[in-house]
Amino acid sequence: MQRMAGTVEDQLIVKSIREECPFENLPKRLQVALSTKEEWHRRIVEYCIKKRLQWNLCFARKVCKEGEYYEDMMRYLRRNLALFPYHLAEYVCRVMRVSPFRYYCDMLFEVMKNEQPYDSIPNFSAADALRLTGIGRNEFIDIMNKCRSKKIMWKLNKSIAKEMLPAQPVDFSIEPWWGVCLVNFTIEEFKKLTEEETATIDKICKEEANSYVLFEPDIIKALHKRGLVYFDVPVYPDDRFKVSRLEGFVSNREQQYEDPIEELLYHVFVVLSENATVAELASTLQADLTQLQSAASFACRLGWAEKLLDAASVLRDPASSAPTSYSNILSDGEESNGSDERDKEKMQFGEEQRRVVGGAPHVGLVVDANVTSYLMMGSISPGLKQHAVTLYEAGKLGDSCISSLITDLASLETSKFEGELQDFANHAFSLRCLLQCIKSGGTITQIPSPNPEITNSETESAKTRKYKVDILRCESLATLTPVTLERLFNRDYDVIISMVPLPSLSVLPSPTGPVHFGPPCYSSVTPWMKLVLYTTGACGPLSVVLMKGQRLRTLPAPLSGCQKALIWSWDLNSLTGNLGGKFEGNLVKGSLLLHYLNSMLKNSAVLVQPLSKEDLDASGRIVTMDVALPLTDSDEILPREITNLSSFFESLSGLSTLGYLRLIRLHKISENNDDDDENNKYEWVPLGLEFGVPLFNPKLCEKIRDNIIKTQILQNDDKFTSHHDAMQNLRKKLREMCNEYQATGPVAKLLYQRAEKEKEKEKEKEKEMGKKGRQMVSYASGRWSPLLEDSGTPAQQGGGVNEHERLRVNRRQRCRTEVVSFDGNILRSYALAPVYEAMTRPITEDSTPPPSNPPNPLTNSSSSAKQQESEDTESKDVVLPGVNLVFDGAELRPFDIAVCLQARQPVLLVAEASAASVSVHTTTATKAP
């Protein structure tokens, strides 16, 4: 939460100030840099002022007087247009007699006098000034126009702007629990008091409690307008708050100066929860408790946070409020299973226990900033704009605002939109549909379903679990540290639901956190997920993976001559021309594919899926179909044209999550294509599996909602357990694939070692034959196994993808350690020798061969998947493939395209050059005196 000092000397200065070292005890290095004792005292005062520290509690008390310290602080704050120091009101308001209203009037006058724009005032300062003075953006512009209209008078006398500022603060909301404090009166001010005001002041002085509710409101307001009293907003470590709508927020620039309270405010908005005390929030943020209390106090002043005054919580027995895990939180409100399970949970989560739940389970819906921008477009509804401002600035929209948000979103359904506004309408309809479904617990008691087969009687039960929903902005969550974010999720939420697609900067919950209906790990949002999906179901489009850093001089056979191709990039942070970063992939022309690939391979690895002319529709686009998740048990989910994937869907039946499976229609490849039936000419194969809720597609969101209702996924605890096991197995499968095919994996090492050994064999053979010159041998075509199929026709250049060639690739003889290679004319395959095959064979617990139909790794709950959760913790760093790969429609194999590469150095030469450089360096070092 603190800004780090820039240089080593600055860090030493900060350390010395915190330790309150006098000038004589400073390190010699600092004494030389500071030169004088006065300079050291100036640095001390400057540091304490920037940190807004109280004089009697900081090092400044030993080097300057109290009055001088606070005078310097107020000058610094006015110069930077900073927030009023409410936590120092004991001296600033009582002794110095500087009220917040007068402070902001002077600030506005300085801005007007210097003719600075209203946007130059930081957002929090502008919001507080608006609350006290009533001067916002429009009022500021109006005053400046009136001043400029006086022309020469305005240039000669800037004080006319001060005359247009209000003389007294406007009326604002005062909470009953706020404290009323007195300032130091003068004799003249005391003589002007009325009898009622004098009695009130005596009561303030005598009473130990000075809450606003104990006094006459009109008298207190009159005293406040005259600057005789000020309000204190007390915040104690055991207080609880919840975030309200940010009414009156001013979207100006953020502060450029150092202010620990303002910097803390944005984090407070995200982590503030009615389930946690202020002390627990400080522990979550790893922040200073005093600063956090000051930030929460300011949020309450502006009405952005609401203090929870629950008398029942004070009288409740602490022993009866033990925390529970999500497995018994989601138990239809029944009594917990006892102390044994609570003890197990404490052992699992350590000292950081889960939140105490006193009612409905809590869901966090994670969205991106695009949703807030779409809500901003709904200016026809004033409520939507206020919700959008709250979500964007605070990073969170609490459950108390969700009902009004649903009402505002429902009011737009009768409106018609065109163009870009249609995207706003899609997100609005999808968001309303999803929020209603979650709050009702996945029942249809409050949701009119378009499907007539779904009736209320099917979902009626004695007890239905209702949920509370918070909307979280992922960009705000990304500003928190991973440890803070994990504490936040574990403390406040039982279920996290992510939208799709999420930005690359999004932070995912850990496997030990709440149930997450979204991407299970960071590698699942990369093309690795597509390869896992294809290899698991042994079904998918022809795909080629190209390593980063290569440069192609020609396209290999699967890509050459294709009509169009779909391309995805691995690293979304380093895109070239926005290629490969599109969520649904980029569809490019085959004639430009070589240029696109060479541009993209400079920055990242690429997944390419070639398409023939027959794979596209009449307009040259791909044909896709989205299947909503979770899958239901009914067969009506499968349309007639995709019945060929029934076995594939059966393997995914245990994947109890929210999302969708995208299918792509491809031209069916067979030896006999004389069938005139349109359905027999095409086949559907999986293209991608996405985890989360697609708010951009309202029809798909409705299907997901209907499946939630049918499967009762939010009401059945077994579904949560099944989802947890499936995600664990999926993480394990992704981790195994990344480890196997990365640059340091066994497959990459195997291919490079084999290349070196074959080069050595060629040299020995040349010596034995007595050749004078080295014979040119094709890098790829000299390694074919005569036992495998090696006949084929060259790839047709200029036409579509040769379907007979694709059929031959699918039907070729396969072995476990097969490598597919292209020698420039013919696409062939060869098997590795047994010594190499042993290096890539997975280690199993027994020596029995693997079954012909292995269990599905996506949904199988095997004992190997139930390892410690810490092993599933994954870094956000993108793991790139270390070898070229090809998926032929059934299996994933290494792909040798050496002859297609430009300026590729043999591995042996690289190794020899490296060894020579090391030997030269060693020789030089030994000869050195």
NORGI-V490036 format. One record per backbone hydrogen bond with DSSP energy under -0.5 kcal/mol. CO is the residue of the C=O (numbers start at 0). NH is the residue of the N-H. E is the energy in kcal/mol with one decimal. If there is no record, write none. Layout:
# NORGI-V490036
co-><CO | CO>
nh-><NH | NH>
e-><E | E>
This chain:
# NORGI-V490036
co-><6 | 7 | 8 | 9 | 10 | 11 | 12 | 13 | 14 | 15 | 16 | 21 | 22 | 26 | 26 | 27 | 28 | 29 | 30 | 33 | 35 | 36 | 37 | 38 | 39 | 40 | 41 | 42 | 43 | 44 | 45 | 46 | 47 | 48 | 53 | 54 | 54 | 57 | 58 | 59 | 59 | 64 | 65 | 66 | 67 | 68 | 69 | 70 | 71 | 72 | 73 | 74 | 75 | 76 | 77 | 83 | 84 | 85 | 87 | 87 | 88 | 88 | 90 | 90 | 91 | 93 | 96 | 98 | 99 | 100 | 101 | 102 | 103 | 104 | 105 | 106 | 107 | 108 | 109 | 110 | 111 | 116 | 117 | 118 | 121 | 122 | 123 | 124 | 125 | 126 | 127 | 128 | 128 | 128 | 129 | 131 | 133 | 135 | 136 | 137 | 138 | 139 | 140 | 141 | 142 | 143 | 144 | 146 | 147 | 149 | 150 | 150 | 151 | 152 | 156 | 157 | 158 | 158 | 159 | 160 | 161 | 174 | 175 | 177 | 178 | 178 | 180 | 182 | 185 | 186 | 187 | 189 | 193 | 194 | 195 | 196 | 197 | 198 | 199 | 200 | 201 | 202 | 209 | 210 | 211 | 214 | 215 | 216 | 217 | 218 | 219 | 220 | 221 | 222 | 222 | 223 | 227 | 229 | 231 | 231 | 235 | 236 | 238 | 239 | 241 | 244 | 245 | 248 | 249 | 252 | 256 | 258 | 259 | 260 | 261 | 262 | 263 | 264 | 265 | 266 | 267 | 272 | 272 | 275 | 276 | 277 | 278 | 279 | 280 | 281 | 281 | 287 | 288 | 289 | 290 | 291 | 292 | 293 | 294 | 295 | 296 | 297 | 298 | 298 | 299 | 303 | 305 | 306 | 307 | 308 | 309 | 310 | 310 | 311 | 316 | 317 | 324 | 324 | 325 | 327 | 328 | 328 | 330 | 337 | 338 | 339 | 340 | 341 | 342 | 343 | 344 | 345 | 348 | 350 | 354 | 354 | 355 | 360 | 361 | 361 | 362 | 362 | 363 | 363 | 364 | 364 | 365 | 366 | 367 | 367 | 368 | 369 | 370 | 371 | 372 | 373 | 374 | 376 | 377 | 379 | 380 | 380 | 381 | 382 | 383 | 384 | 385 | 386 | 387 | 388 | 389 | 389 | 389 | 390 | 394 | 396 | 397 | 398 | 398 | 400 | 401 | 402 | 403 | 404 | 405 | 406 | 408 | 409 | 411 | 417 | 418 | 419 | 419 | 420 | 421 | 422 | 423 | 424 | 425 | 426 | 427 | 428 | 429 | 430 | 431 | 432 | 433 | 434 | 435 | 436 | 437 | 438 | 445 | 446 | 449 | 450 | 452 | 454 | 454 | 455 | 455 | 463 | 465 | 467 | 469 | 469 | 470 | 471 | 471 | 472 | 472 | 473 | 474 | 475 | 476 | 480 | 481 | 482 | 483 | 484 | 485 | 486 | 487 | 488 | 489 | 493 | 494 | 495 | 496 | 497 | 502 | 505 | 509 | 514 | 514 | 515 | 516 | 520 | 521 | 522 | 522 | 525 | 526 | 527 | 528 | 529 | 530 | 531 | 532 | 533 | 533 | 542 | 543 | 544 | 545 | 546 | 550 | 555 | 555 | 558 | 562 | 563 | 564 | 565 | 566 | 567 | 569 | 570 | 574 | 575 | 578 | 579 | 581 | 585 | 585 | 587 | 588 | 589 | 591 | 592 | 593 | 594 | 595 | 596 | 599 | 599 | 600 | 604 | 605 | 606 | 607 | 608 | 610 | 610 | 611 | 612 | 616 | 620 | 621 | 622 | 624 | 625 | 626 | 628 | 633 | 634 | 636 | 638 | 639 | 641 | 642 | 644 | 645 | 646 | 647 | 648 | 649 | 651 | 653 | 654 | 657 | 658 | 659 | 659 | 660 | 660 | 661 | 661 | 662 | 663 | 663 | 665 | 667 | 670 | 676 | 677 | 677 | 680 | 682 | 684 | 685 | 687 | 689 | 689 | 691 | 692 | 692 | 693 | 695 | 696 | 697 | 698 | 699 | 700 | 701 | 702 | 703 | 704 | 705 | 706 | 707 | 707 | 711 | 711 | 714 | 715 | 715 | 716 | 717 | 718 | 719 | 720 | 721 | 722 | 723 | 724 | 725 | 726 | 727 | 728 | 729 | 730 | 731 | 732 | 733 | 734 | 735 | 736 | 737 | 739 | 740 | 740 | 741 | 744 | 745 | 746 | 747 | 748 | 749 | 750 | 751 | 752 | 753 | 754 | 755 | 756 | 757 | 758 | 759 | 760 | 761 | 762 | 763 | 764 | 765 | 765 | 766 | 774 | 777 | 779 | 780 | 783 | 784 | 788 | 800 | 801 | 802 | 803 | 804 | 805 | 806 | 807 | 808 | 814 | 816 | 817 | 818 | 819 | 820 | 821 | 824 | 825 | 825 | 827 | 829 | 832 | 832 | 833 | 835 | 835 | 836 | 836 | 841 | 851 | 855 | 855 | 859 | 861 | 861 | 862 | 864 | 867 | 868 | 869 | 877 | 879 | 883 | 884 | 885 | 885 | 886 | 890 | 890 | 892 | 893 | 894 | 895 | 896 | 896 | 897 | 899 | 899 | 902 | 905 | 906 | 907 | 908 | 909 | 910 | 911 | 912 | 913 | 914 | 915 | 916 | 917 | 918 | 919 | 920 | 921 | 922 | 923>
nh-><10 | 11 | 12 | 13 | 14 | 15 | 16 | 17 | 18 | 20 | 19 | 24 | 25 | 29 | 30 | 31 | 32 | 33 | 34 | 35 | 39 | 40 | 41 | 42 | 43 | 44 | 45 | 46 | 47 | 48 | 49 | 50 | 52 | 51 | 56 | 57 | 60 | 60 | 61 | 62 | 63 | 68 | 69 | 70 | 71 | 72 | 73 | 74 | 75 | 76 | 77 | 78 | 79 | 81 | 80 | 85 | 87 | 88 | 90 | 91 | 92 | 93 | 94 | 95 | 97 | 183 | 98 | 102 | 103 | 104 | 105 | 106 | 107 | 108 | 109 | 110 | 111 | 112 | 113 | 115 | 114 | 119 | 120 | 252 | 125 | 126 | 127 | 128 | 129 | 130 | 131 | 132 | 133 | 134 | 133 | 169 | 135 | 139 | 140 | 141 | 142 | 143 | 144 | 145 | 146 | 147 | 148 | 149 | 150 | 152 | 153 | 154 | 155 | 156 | 159 | 160 | 161 | 162 | 163 | 163 | 164 | 177 | 212 | 211 | 180 | 231 | 229 | 184 | 189 | 190 | 191 | 192 | 197 | 198 | 199 | 200 | 201 | 202 | 203 | 204 | 205 | 206 | 179 | 213 | 214 | 216 | 219 | 220 | 221 | 222 | 223 | 224 | 225 | 227 | 228 | 226 | 182 | 180 | 178 | 233 | 238 | 278 | 277 | 307 | 305 | 246 | 248 | 250 | 251 | 122 | 258 | 262 | 263 | 264 | 265 | 266 | 267 | 268 | 269 | 270 | 271 | 240 | 275 | 240 | 280 | 281 | 282 | 283 | 284 | 285 | 286 | 291 | 292 | 293 | 294 | 295 | 296 | 297 | 298 | 299 | 300 | 301 | 303 | 304 | 302 | 243 | 241 | 308 | 309 | 310 | 313 | 313 | 314 | 315 | 319 | 320 | 327 | 328 | 329 | 330 | 330 | 332 | 333 | 341 | 342 | 343 | 344 | 345 | 346 | 347 | 348 | 349 | 351 | 352 | 323 | 356 | 357 | 467 | 493 | 494 | 364 | 469 | 365 | 496 | 366 | 471 | 498 | 473 | 370 | 371 | 372 | 373 | 374 | 375 | 376 | 377 | 377 | 378 | 380 | 381 | 383 | 384 | 385 | 386 | 387 | 388 | 389 | 390 | 391 | 392 | 393 | 394 | 395 | 394 | 472 | 470 | 400 | 401 | 402 | 404 | 405 | 406 | 407 | 408 | 409 | 410 | 411 | 412 | 414 | 420 | 421 | 422 | 423 | 424 | 425 | 426 | 427 | 428 | 429 | 430 | 431 | 432 | 433 | 434 | 435 | 436 | 437 | 438 | 439 | 441 | 440 | 466 | 447 | 448 | 451 | 453 | 454 | 457 | 458 | 458 | 459 | 465 | 360 | 362 | 364 | 471 | 396 | 366 | 473 | 475 | 476 | 477 | 478 | 478 | 479 | 484 | 485 | 486 | 487 | 488 | 489 | 490 | 491 | 492 | 354 | 514 | 363 | 516 | 365 | 692 | 505 | 507 | 512 | 495 | 516 | 517 | 497 | 523 | 524 | 525 | 528 | 528 | 530 | 531 | 532 | 533 | 534 | 535 | 536 | 537 | 538 | 886 | 607 | 884 | 605 | 549 | 901 | 558 | 559 | 561 | 589 | 610 | 587 | 608 | 585 | 606 | 571 | 573 | 576 | 578 | 575 | 568 | 584 | 566 | 587 | 564 | 591 | 592 | 595 | 596 | 597 | 598 | 599 | 600 | 602 | 603 | 548 | 569 | 545 | 567 | 543 | 565 | 562 | 563 | 614 | 615 | 619 | 616 | 623 | 664 | 662 | 627 | 660 | 658 | 636 | 637 | 638 | 641 | 642 | 644 | 645 | 648 | 649 | 650 | 651 | 651 | 652 | 654 | 655 | 656 | 691 | 628 | 661 | 689 | 626 | 662 | 686 | 687 | 624 | 665 | 684 | 682 | 669 | 672 | 680 | 680 | 681 | 667 | 665 | 663 | 540 | 661 | 659 | 691 | 693 | 499 | 694 | 696 | 697 | 700 | 701 | 702 | 703 | 704 | 705 | 706 | 707 | 708 | 709 | 710 | 711 | 712 | 714 | 715 | 716 | 718 | 719 | 720 | 721 | 722 | 723 | 724 | 725 | 726 | 727 | 728 | 729 | 730 | 731 | 732 | 733 | 734 | 735 | 736 | 737 | 738 | 739 | 740 | 741 | 746 | 881 | 882 | 744 | 748 | 749 | 750 | 751 | 752 | 753 | 754 | 755 | 756 | 757 | 758 | 759 | 760 | 761 | 762 | 763 | 764 | 765 | 766 | 767 | 768 | 769 | 770 | 769 | 776 | 781 | 782 | 783 | 785 | 787 | 828 | 802 | 805 | 806 | 807 | 808 | 809 | 810 | 811 | 811 | 817 | 831 | 893 | 829 | 895 | 827 | 898 | 794 | 822 | 827 | 820 | 818 | 835 | 836 | 837 | 838 | 839 | 839 | 840 | 843 | 853 | 858 | 859 | 861 | 864 | 865 | 865 | 866 | 870 | 871 | 872 | 879 | 742 | 894 | 544 | 887 | 892 | 542 | 887 | 892 | 885 | 819 | 896 | 821 | 899 | 900 | 900 | 552 | 553 | 904 | 909 | 910 | 911 | 912 | 913 | 914 | 915 | 916 | 917 | 918 | 919 | 920 | 921 | 922 | 923 | 924 | 925 | 926 | 927>
e-><-1.9 | -2.2 | -2.3 | -2.4 | -2.2 | -2.3 | -2.3 | -2.3 | -1.7 | -2.2 | -1.0 | -0.9 | -1.2 | -0.6 | -2.2 | -2.1 | -1.6 | -2.9 | -1.9 | -2.6 | -1.3 | -2.1 | -2.2 | -2.0 | -1.8 | -2.3 | -2.3 | -2.3 | -2.3 | -2.3 | -2.1 | -1.6 | -2.3 | -1.3 | -1.7 | -1.2 | -0.5 | -1.3 | -1.6 | -1.3 | -1.6 | -2.1 | -2.1 | -2.0 | -2.4 | -2.0 | -2.3 | -1.9 | -2.1 | -2.5 | -2.4 | -2.2 | -1.5 | -2.7 | -1.0 | -1.9 | -1.6 | -1.6 | -1.4 | -2.5 | -1.3 | -1.6 | -1.3 | -2.6 | -2.3 | -1.9 | -0.7 | -2.4 | -2.3 | -1.9 | -2.2 | -1.8 | -2.6 | -2.1 | -2.0 | -2.0 | -2.4 | -3.0 | -1.9 | -2.6 | -1.2 | -1.5 | -1.6 | -1.2 | -2.7 | -2.3 | -2.3 | -2.3 | -2.1 | -1.8 | -1.6 | -2.9 | -0.6 | -0.6 | -1.3 | -2.3 | -0.7 | -2.4 | -2.3 | -2.2 | -2.3 | -2.3 | -2.3 | -2.0 | -2.2 | -2.5 | -1.5 | -1.2 | -1.5 | -1.9 | -0.6 | -1.7 | -1.7 | -2.5 | -0.9 | -1.6 | -0.6 | -1.1 | -0.6 | -0.7 | -0.9 | -1.6 | -1.9 | -2.7 | -0.5 | -2.7 | -2.2 | -0.8 | -2.1 | -1.8 | -1.0 | -1.1 | -2.5 | -2.5 | -2.1 | -2.3 | -2.2 | -2.0 | -2.2 | -2.1 | -2.0 | -2.7 | -2.3 | -1.6 | -1.5 | -0.5 | -2.0 | -2.6 | -2.0 | -2.3 | -2.2 | -2.2 | -1.1 | -2.7 | -0.7 | -1.6 | -1.7 | -2.8 | -3.6 | -0.8 | -1.9 | -2.5 | -1.4 | -2.7 | -3.1 | -2.2 | -1.4 | -0.6 | -1.9 | -1.9 | -0.6 | -2.3 | -1.2 | -1.2 | -0.8 | -0.6 | -2.2 | -2.2 | -1.1 | -2.2 | -2.2 | -0.7 | -1.3 | -0.5 | -2.1 | -2.3 | -1.7 | -2.3 | -2.7 | -1.0 | -1.9 | -2.3 | -2.3 | -1.9 | -2.3 | -2.5 | -2.2 | -2.1 | -2.1 | -1.8 | -1.8 | -1.7 | -2.3 | -1.1 | -1.0 | -2.6 | -1.7 | -0.7 | -0.9 | -0.7 | -0.8 | -0.6 | -1.5 | -1.2 | -1.6 | -1.3 | -1.0 | -2.0 | -1.7 | -0.5 | -1.4 | -0.5 | -1.7 | -1.2 | -2.4 | -2.2 | -2.3 | -2.2 | -2.0 | -1.9 | -2.9 | -1.6 | -0.8 | -1.6 | -0.8 | -0.6 | -0.6 | -2.7 | -2.7 | -1.7 | -0.6 | -2.5 | -0.7 | -2.6 | -0.5 | -3.0 | -1.9 | -3.1 | -1.1 | -0.8 | -1.9 | -2.2 | -2.2 | -1.8 | -1.2 | -0.5 | -1.0 | -1.6 | -2.0 | -0.6 | -0.6 | -1.3 | -1.6 | -2.2 | -2.6 | -2.3 | -2.1 | -2.5 | -2.4 | -2.7 | -2.0 | -0.6 | -0.7 | -0.7 | -2.1 | -2.4 | -1.5 | -0.9 | -0.7 | -1.9 | -2.6 | -1.9 | -2.2 | -2.5 | -2.4 | -1.3 | -1.2 | -1.3 | -1.5 | -1.4 | -1.4 | -1.0 | -1.0 | -2.2 | -2.6 | -2.3 | -2.3 | -2.7 | -2.4 | -2.4 | -2.1 | -2.3 | -2.4 | -2.6 | -2.3 | -1.7 | -2.5 | -2.5 | -1.7 | -3.0 | -1.7 | -1.4 | -0.5 | -0.6 | -0.7 | -1.5 | -0.7 | -1.0 | -0.5 | -1.0 | -1.0 | -0.5 | -0.7 | -3.1 | -3.2 | -0.6 | -2.4 | -2.9 | -0.6 | -0.7 | -1.8 | -1.9 | -0.5 | -0.8 | -1.2 | -2.7 | -2.2 | -2.1 | -2.3 | -2.5 | -2.4 | -2.0 | -2.3 | -1.7 | -1.1 | -1.9 | -2.5 | -3.2 | -2.8 | -2.0 | -1.5 | -0.5 | -2.0 | -3.5 | -0.6 | -1.3 | -1.9 | -1.0 | -1.3 | -1.2 | -0.6 | -1.9 | -1.7 | -2.3 | -2.3 | -2.6 | -2.5 | -2.2 | -2.0 | -1.0 | -1.5 | -3.1 | -3.1 | -1.8 | -1.9 | -0.9 | -3.0 | -1.4 | -2.4 | -1.5 | -2.6 | -2.8 | -2.6 | -2.4 | -2.0 | -2.4 | -0.8 | -0.8 | -0.6 | -1.5 | -0.5 | -1.9 | -1.5 | -2.0 | -0.7 | -2.2 | -0.9 | -0.8 | -2.3 | -2.7 | -2.1 | -1.6 | -2.2 | -2.9 | -1.6 | -1.9 | -3.5 | -2.0 | -2.6 | -2.1 | -2.9 | -2.2 | -1.4 | -1.7 | -0.8 | -0.9 | -1.6 | -2.6 | -0.5 | -2.7 | -3.5 | -0.5 | -2.8 | -1.3 | -0.7 | -1.4 | -0.7 | -1.3 | -1.1 | -1.8 | -1.5 | -2.5 | -1.8 | -1.4 | -0.7 | -0.5 | -1.1 | -1.9 | -1.7 | -1.7 | -2.5 | -2.8 | -0.5 | -2.5 | -2.8 | -0.5 | -3.4 | -1.6 | -2.1 | -0.5 | -2.2 | -2.7 | -0.6 | -0.6 | -0.7 | -0.9 | -0.5 | -3.3 | -3.0 | -2.8 | -0.6 | -2.7 | -1.9 | -0.5 | -0.6 | -1.9 | -1.4 | -1.5 | -0.5 | -2.0 | -2.0 | -1.8 | -2.3 | -2.5 | -2.5 | -2.3 | -2.2 | -2.1 | -2.4 | -2.7 | -1.4 | -0.9 | -1.1 | -1.6 | -0.6 | -0.7 | -0.9 | -1.8 | -2.6 | -2.5 | -2.4 | -2.3 | -2.4 | -2.4 | -2.0 | -2.2 | -2.2 | -2.5 | -2.1 | -2.3 | -2.6 | -2.6 | -2.3 | -2.2 | -2.5 | -2.3 | -1.9 | -2.1 | -1.0 | -1.3 | -3.7 | -0.7 | -1.9 | -2.0 | -2.2 | -2.2 | -2.0 | -2.4 | -2.2 | -1.9 | -1.8 | -2.1 | -2.2 | -1.8 | -1.9 | -2.0 | -2.2 | -1.9 | -2.1 | -2.3 | -2.1 | -1.9 | -2.0 | -2.0 | -0.6 | -1.8 | -0.7 | -0.5 | -1.0 | -1.2 | -0.5 | -0.6 | -1.6 | -0.6 | -0.7 | -1.9 | -2.4 | -2.2 | -2.1 | -1.8 | -1.8 | -0.8 | -0.5 | -0.9 | -1.6 | -0.6 | -2.2 | -3.2 | -2.8 | -0.6 | -0.7 | -1.8 | -0.7 | -2.8 | -2.5 | -0.8 | -2.5 | -2.0 | -0.6 | -0.8 | -0.7 | -0.8 | -0.5 | -0.5 | -0.6 | -2.4 | -1.1 | -0.7 | -0.5 | -0.9 | -1.2 | -1.4 | -1.5 | -1.1 | -0.7 | -0.6 | -3.1 | -2.9 | -0.6 | -2.6 | -2.0 | -1.8 | -0.5 | -2.5 | -2.5 | -0.7 | -2.4 | -1.4 | -0.5 | -1.2 | -3.1 | -1.3 | -0.6 | -1.6 | -2.4 | -2.7 | -2.6 | -2.2 | -2.5 | -2.5 | -2.3 | -1.8 | -2.2 | -2.5 | -2.2 | -2.2 | -2.6 | -2.5 | -1.8 | -1.9 | -1.9 | -1.1>
